[in-house]
Amino acid sequence: MEFKKDFKIKPKEVNLNGLVTFTDGTNDVVPNQLACEAYGYKYDTLTGTCISFIPTSKLDEQLKEPSNTIKGVSNTTDKGTSRSIINGTLNTAKGFNENCLISGENNTINNGINNATVIGSYGKALRQGEFVQGGGGSSKVNEPQRSVIQLTCNTTDNTTTNMKVLDLDDEYINLQNNSILGLEIFLTRLEIGGASGTAGLFSYRHIQAVIRVADDYTTTIVTKKNINIGKDGVNGTSNVVEVATGTATIAVSDRNGVNNIWNATVYLHETQTNITF
């Protein structure tokens, strides 16, 4: 590497610990902050060193947020778990989980799931913001649980729209293979305006459905009930659908020129097995 203009030192090598050694062309030298940053590196003011990268061991420590509260026996948190509370025995947060709570035994929050709560035993949080009560199942033949999630979306025309978990992009109801998933849904449609809409008109529906998820994630969806509870205006349309392999949701639609807010509270009754079907 050539000397930068107005500098009489330049980087010589990057050590395995990420520290950058500088040289004046003959001797090794310690750079000041100005020289370090001029060559594109980071200057650590605490240690007075020039850094190219953070070693893995230090990175691991940074990702283990000290804000976690863990009480009990054999509870674990993987990298990136932060601001979470775990109480009990053999519970696991699988990493990059924020603002979560686990209390009980043998419960799990899947990687990347945030704002979830799991209580009981052998419960698994699979969806963002999910509240789970594990139903036991230590034999692994039968792992039952019940949970609650929220689905939302907005519509402005008659396009069929998939509702999303917490209105987060690409977040739907994650499915488990070799399982049965019962859904009890309470769905609100509220008009808020639009060229043909009237703010304050609404509909409130009750939907009951079940999804069988095969070993290869092939789904069979059966809807038993989709009834109106109350409305002022129209119902709109709503159906439980598969989004893609391994995910499902509620698809909704209404009229052109009508702006709607859709909100669904979804109760999930779930049984996963180790039996292939």
PyMOL commands that set and color helices and strands:
alter all, ss='L'
color gray80, all
select helices_A, chain A and resi 33-38+56-63
alter helices_A, ss='H'
color red, helices_A
select strands_A, chain A and resi 10-14+20-23+28-29+42-44+49-51+69-73+76-77+85-89+92-93+101-105+108-109+117-121+124-125+131-135+142-155+161-162+164-165+173-174+179-193+202-213+219-232+237-244+247-253+259-273
alter strands_A, ss='S'
color yellow, strands_A
deselect
rebuild
show_as cartoon
